[in-house]
């Protein structure tokens, strides 16, 4: 049995790991243009640690999970998937490769946002990390200069904002910080108590907070914003603007049935599955664009590929969210665990988040132990 997984993120690696564990003689192939798996939920930590600390080379993972890694980026659409299903072959640069099952787990990319000199975003941190940037900002140590602006009140924006605050303070720098986001409160998708806690932490940290504010762009040391309600524009000084506007499925959003099979014209492609942020499961499913959901989808798809190969009934997706925690610096976090009514904050929440991150790192075969 040959299974090809396109995308080596949380969903793709989970699927490969589950397949290798349960069917060690399966012929597994990963197609991904990168050299390494990047632990995205810890990307904000590159402000104080090397980027390499959060990269897990596919070459090493391949040895332990028994897959072959092909470095290539594929052009994917519903039309091409239909062609691949009919032929049961995937076109690669070194020739076509037949498959018994194909998994599309290409994840997501940042939303399109006006970029200009003086802005930096998630893709920049994926390439270089952030320690060099912190060194540059700390060397300036300009307490009266224009603020550093973080755009985005979701988990990524807040984790970078508070990590930046702690790292700069650790360098003795006193740079002013600002948070801009479109929603009325931070962490709009979580229980209101989580957003309320973040607002208190912003006030206690002296961080300027502009909710219900639309980011329009940056030019010559200024950001252009507008009030989300009346559209009234403003210009504000900004030394550097960090853009975290959220993510969208990449390269496209794929509708799947309850078993993870991709739908084309409302009909399932029997041998093509999708998992992770690019897969949209039926309404009512746990379909968040999070690492936790990606892992759950990857496990489901692996199980159903084996069921399909064995002629057994496929299993529907019934995963439930178990919690969501957001780091707010070295010793602080906020979120919920077990039930949304159980809000966790402070040091205990930070320790719980660190434990969950470590658990994932140790789940990568042979990684995180050296």
C-alpha positions as CSV (number, residue, x, y, z in Angstrom):
1,X,0.0,0.0,0.0
2,X,1.3,3.4,-1.0
3,X,0.1,6.6,0.7
4,X,1.2,10.0,-0.4
5,X,0.8,12.9,2.1
6,X,1.1,16.5,0.7
7,X,2.1,18.8,3.5
8,X,4.4,18.2,6.5
9,X,2.6,20.2,9.1
10,X,0.7,19.0,12.2
11,X,-1.9,17.1,10.2
12,X,0.5,15.6,7.7
13,X,3.0,14.3,10.2
14,X,0.3,13.0,12.5
15,X,-1.2,11.0,9.6
16,X,2.2,9.6,8.6
17,X,3.1,8.7,12.2
18,X,-0.2,6.9,12.7
19,X,0.1,5.0,9.4
20,X,3.7,3.9,10.2
21,X,2.8,2.7,13.7
22,X,-0.2,0.6,12.5
23,X,1.1,-0.5,9.1
24,X,4.9,-0.4,9.3
25,X,5.4,-2.0,5.9
26,X,3.3,0.7,4.1
27,X,5.1,2.7,1.4
28,X,4.8,6.3,2.7
29,X,5.7,9.4,0.8
30,X,5.8,13.0,2.0
31,X,5.6,15.8,-0.6
32,X,6.7,19.2,0.9
33,X,8.9,21.9,-0.5
34,X,10.5,22.7,2.9
35,X,13.4,20.9,4.6
36,X,11.8,20.8,8.1
37,X,8.7,20.6,10.1
38,X,8.2,23.9,12.0
39,X,6.4,23.9,15.3
40,X,4.3,26.9,14.5
41,X,2.6,27.2,17.9
42,X,6.0,28.3,19.3
43,X,7.1,30.6,16.6
44,X,6.9,33.6,18.9
45,X,9.6,32.1,21.0
46,X,12.1,32.7,18.1
47,X,12.2,36.3,19.5
48,X,14.5,34.8,22.2
49,X,15.7,31.4,20.9
50,X,17.1,30.3,17.5
51,X,14.7,29.3,14.8
52,X,16.4,25.9,14.6
53,X,15.2,25.0,18.1
54,X,11.7,24.7,16.6
55,X,12.6,22.9,13.3
56,X,12.5,19.2,13.0
57,X,14.3,18.1,9.8
58,X,12.2,15.8,7.5
59,X,15.3,13.8,6.8
60,X,15.5,12.7,10.4
61,X,11.8,12.2,10.8
62,X,11.8,10.1,7.6
63,X,14.3,7.7,9.1
64,X,12.1,7.0,12.0
65,X,8.7,7.1,10.3
66,X,9.7,5.2,7.2
67,X,8.6,7.8,4.6
68,X,10.4,9.2,1.6
69,X,10.5,13.0,1.3
70,X,10.1,14.6,-2.0
71,X,10.8,18.4,-2.0
72,X,8.2,19.9,-4.3
73,X,5.3,22.3,-4.3
74,X,2.2,21.1,-6.1
75,X,-0.5,23.2,-7.8
76,X,-3.7,21.9,-6.3
77,X,-7.3,22.5,-7.3
78,X,-10.6,20.6,-7.3
79,X,-10.0,19.9,-11.0
80,X,-6.5,18.5,-10.6
81,X,-7.7,16.4,-7.7
82,X,-10.4,14.8,-9.9
83,X,-7.7,14.0,-12.5
84,X,-5.4,12.5,-9.9
85,X,-8.3,10.4,-8.5
86,X,-9.1,9.0,-11.9
87,X,-5.5,8.2,-12.8
88,X,-4.5,7.2,-9.2
89,X,-1.2,8.9,-10.0
90,X,0.4,12.1,-8.7
91,X,2.6,14.0,-11.2
92,X,6.0,14.9,-9.6
93,X,9.0,16.6,-11.2
94,X,10.9,13.2,-11.5
95,X,7.9,11.3,-12.9
96,X,4.4,10.2,-11.9
97,X,3.9,8.3,-8.6
98,X,1.0,5.9,-8.2
99,X,-1.0,5.9,-4.9
100,X,-3.6,3.9,-3.0
101,X,-4.5,7.0,-1.0
102,X,-3.5,10.6,-1.3
103,X,-3.8,13.1,1.7
104,X,-3.8,16.8,1.1
105,X,-2.6,18.5,4.3
106,X,-1.1,21.8,3.0
107,X,-2.4,23.9,6.0
108,X,-2.9,27.6,5.8
109,X,-1.2,30.9,5.0
110,X,-1.5,34.4,6.4
111,X,-4.3,36.6,5.1
112,X,-3.3,39.1,2.5
113,X,-2.3,42.4,4.2
114,X,-0.8,45.6,2.8
115,X,3.0,45.1,3.1
116,X,5.6,47.9,3.0
117,X,9.0,48.8,4.4
118,X,8.7,48.8,8.2
119,X,6.4,45.8,8.4
120,X,7.1,42.2,9.3
121,X,4.9,39.1,9.3
122,X,4.6,35.4,10.1
123,X,6.4,34.3,6.9
124,X,9.4,36.5,7.8
125,X,9.7,34.8,11.2
126,X,9.4,31.4,9.5
127,X,12.4,32.2,7.4
128,X,14.7,34.0,9.9
129,X,13.3,33.8,13.4
130,X,13.3,37.0,15.5
131,X,16.4,37.2,17.6
132,X,18.3,39.4,15.2
133,X,15.3,41.8,15.3
134,X,15.3,41.9,19.1
135,X,19.0,42.7,19.2
136,X,18.4,45.6,16.8
137,X,15.5,47.0,18.7
138,X,17.2,46.6,22.1
139,X,20.3,48.5,20.8
140,X,18.1,51.5,20.0
141,X,16.6,51.6,23.5
142,X,14.4,54.6,22.6
143,X,11.8,55.1,25.3
144,X,10.4,58.2,23.7
145,X,10.5,56.9,20.1
146,X,7.5,55.7,18.1
147,X,5.9,52.5,19.4
148,X,6.2,49.0,18.0
149,X,2.8,48.0,16.7
150,X,1.3,44.5,16.6
151,X,-1.7,44.1,14.3
152,X,-4.0,41.2,15.2
153,X,-5.8,40.4,18.4
154,X,-5.8,36.6,18.0
155,X,-3.5,34.1,19.6
156,X,-0.5,34.7,17.3
157,X,-0.6,38.5,17.6
158,X,-0.9,38.4,21.4
159,X,1.8,35.8,21.8
160,X,4.3,37.8,19.8
161,X,3.2,41.0,21.6
162,X,3.8,39.8,25.1
163,X,6.9,37.8,24.2
164,X,8.3,41.0,22.7
165,X,7.5,42.9,25.8
166,X,9.3,40.4,28.1
167,X,12.3,40.0,25.8
168,X,12.9,43.7,25.4
169,X,12.5,44.2,29.1
170,X,15.1,41.5,29.7
171,X,17.5,43.5,27.5
172,X,16.8,46.6,29.6
173,X,15.0,48.3,26.6
174,X,12.0,50.5,27.3
175,X,10.3,50.6,23.9
176,X,6.6,51.5,23.8
177,X,4.2,48.9,22.4
178,X,0.8,49.1,20.8
179,X,-1.9,46.5,19.9
180,X,-4.3,47.1,17.0
181,X,-7.2,44.7,16.1
182,X,-10.5,44.7,14.2
183,X,-12.6,43.0,16.8
184,X,-14.2,44.7,19.9
185,X,-12.0,42.6,22.2
186,X,-8.9,40.4,22.0
187,X,-9.4,36.7,21.5
188,X,-12.9,37.2,20.2
189,X,-13.3,33.5,19.5
190,X,-12.8,32.5,23.1
191,X,-15.0,33.0,26.2
192,X,-15.3,36.7,27.1
193,X,-13.4,36.2,30.3
194,X,-10.3,35.4,28.3
195,X,-10.5,38.7,26.4
196,X,-11.2,40.6,29.7
197,X,-8.1,39.1,31.2
198,X,-6.0,40.2,28.2
199,X,-7.3,43.7,28.4
200,X,-6.2,43.9,32.1
201,X,-2.8,42.6,31.2
202,X,-2.5,45.2,28.4
203,X,-3.3,48.0,30.9
204,X,-1.0,46.6,33.6
205,X,1.8,46.4,31.0
206,X,1.3,49.9,29.7
207,X,0.6,48.7,26.2
208,X,-1.6,51.0,24.0
209,X,-4.7,49.2,23.0
210,X,-6.8,50.1,19.9
211,X,-9.7,47.6,19.5
212,X,-12.3,47.9,16.7
213,X,-9.6,49.4,14.5
214,X,-8.9,48.4,10.9
215,X,-5.3,48.4,9.8
216,X,-4.9,50.0,6.3
217,X,-1.1,50.1,5.8
218,X,2.2,51.7,6.7
219,X,4.3,54.4,5.1
220,X,7.3,56.3,6.2
221,X,7.2,55.4,9.9
222,X,3.4,55.8,10.2
223,X,0.5,53.4,10.1
224,X,-2.9,54.2,8.6
225,X,-5.9,52.9,10.5
226,X,-9.6,53.5,10.6
227,X,-12.3,53.2,13.1
228,X,-14.2,49.9,12.4
229,X,-17.6,51.5,13.0
230,X,-17.5,54.9,11.3
231,X,-14.5,54.5,9.0
232,X,-12.8,57.6,10.4
233,X,-9.1,57.4,9.4
234,X,-6.1,58.1,11.5
235,X,-2.3,58.2,11.2
236,X,-0.1,57.0,14.0
237,X,3.7,56.8,14.4
238,X,5.1,53.2,14.3
239,X,8.7,52.2,14.4
240,X,7.9,48.7,13.2
241,X,4.6,46.9,12.5
242,X,4.1,43.2,13.2
243,X,1.3,41.9,11.0
244,X,-0.7,38.9,12.3
245,X,-4.1,39.2,10.5
246,X,-5.1,35.5,10.8
247,X,-4.8,32.7,8.3
248,X,-6.7,31.2,5.3
249,X,-6.6,27.7,3.9
250,X,-3.7,27.2,1.4
251,X,-3.6,26.8,-1.5
252,X,-7.4,26.5,-1.3
253,X,-10.2,25.3,1.0
254,X,-11.2,21.7,0.4
255,X,-14.7,20.5,1.4
256,X,-14.6,17.0,2.8
257,X,-17.2,14.5,4.0
258,X,-17.4,13.3,7.6
259,X,-14.7,10.6,6.8
260,X,-12.2,13.2,5.5
261,X,-12.6,12.3,1.8
262,X,-12.5,15.3,-0.5
263,X,-15.7,16.3,-2.2
264,X,-15.9,17.2,-5.9
265,X,-19.3,18.3,-7.1
266,X,-20.7,17.0,-3.7
267,X,-19.3,13.5,-4.5
268,X,-16.4,12.0,-2.5
269,X,-13.1,11.2,-4.2
270,X,-12.8,7.7,-2.8
271,X,-9.0,7.7,-2.5
272,X,-8.2,11.4,-1.8
273,X,-8.5,12.7,1.8
274,X,-7.7,16.0,3.4
275,X,-6.7,17.0,6.9
276,X,-5.6,20.1,8.7
277,X,-6.4,23.8,8.1
278,X,-7.1,23.3,4.4
279,X,-9.8,20.7,5.1
280,X,-13.4,22.0,5.8
281,X,-15.4,19.3,7.6
282,X,-19.2,19.2,7.7
283,X,-21.0,21.8,9.8
284,X,-21.1,21.0,13.4
285,X,-17.7,19.2,13.4
286,X,-14.8,20.5,15.4
287,X,-13.3,22.4,12.5
288,X,-11.1,25.1,14.1
289,X,-7.9,26.1,12.3
290,X,-5.7,25.0,15.2
291,X,-2.9,22.6,15.8
292,X,-5.2,20.5,18.0
293,X,-7.8,20.1,15.3
294,X,-5.2,19.4,12.7
295,X,-3.8,16.5,14.8
296,X,-7.3,15.1,15.3
297,X,-8.0,15.3,11.6
298,X,-4.7,13.6,10.7
299,X,-5.5,10.7,13.0
300,X,-8.9,10.2,11.6
301,X,-7.7,10.2,8.0
302,X,-4.9,7.7,8.8
303,X,-7.5,5.4,10.4
304,X,-9.9,5.7,7.4
305,X,-7.1,5.0,4.9
306,X,-6.4,1.7,6.7
307,X,-10.1,1.0,6.9
308,X,-10.5,1.6,3.2
309,X,-7.5,-0.7,2.4
310,X,-9.0,-3.4,4.5
311,X,-12.5,-3.1,3.1
312,X,-14.0,-2.0,6.5
313,X,-16.5,0.7,7.2
314,X,-15.1,4.2,7.4
315,X,-15.2,6.0,10.8
316,X,-16.9,9.5,11.0
317,X,-15.1,12.5,12.5
318,X,-16.3,13.1,16.1
319,X,-13.4,14.9,17.7
320,X,-14.1,17.6,20.3
321,X,-12.0,20.5,21.4
322,X,-10.4,19.9,24.8
323,X,-9.1,23.4,25.4
324,X,-7.2,26.4,24.1
325,X,-4.4,28.3,25.8
326,X,-2.6,31.5,24.7
327,X,0.8,32.5,26.0
328,X,1.1,36.1,27.4
329,X,4.8,36.2,28.0
330,X,7.2,34.1,30.1
331,X,5.0,33.3,33.1
332,X,1.5,34.1,32.0
333,X,-1.2,32.6,29.8
334,X,-5.0,32.6,29.4
335,X,-7.5,30.2,28.0
336,X,-9.6,27.2,29.0
337,X,-9.1,23.5,29.5
338,X,-11.6,20.7,29.8
339,X,-14.7,22.9,29.5
340,X,-15.0,26.6,28.2
341,X,-16.4,27.4,31.6
342,X,-13.1,26.5,33.3
343,X,-10.9,29.6,32.6
344,X,-7.2,29.2,33.3
345,X,-4.9,32.3,33.8
346,X,-1.5,33.2,35.1
347,X,1.4,31.0,35.9
348,X,-0.7,27.8,36.2
349,X,-2.0,28.3,32.6
350,X,1.5,29.0,31.4
351,X,2.8,25.8,32.9
352,X,-0.1,23.8,31.4
353,X,0.6,25.3,27.9
354,X,4.3,24.5,28.2
355,X,3.5,20.9,29.2
356,X,1.2,20.5,26.2
357,X,3.8,21.9,23.8
358,X,6.4,19.6,25.3
359,X,4.1,16.6,24.9
360,X,3.7,17.4,21.2
361,X,7.5,17.9,20.7
362,X,8.2,14.5,22.4
363,X,5.6,12.8,20.2
364,X,7.9,13.5,17.1
365,X,9.9,10.3,16.9
366,X,13.4,10.8,18.1
367,X,13.0,14.5,18.5
368,X,13.1,16.7,21.6
369,X,15.2,14.2,23.6
370,X,18.7,15.2,22.8
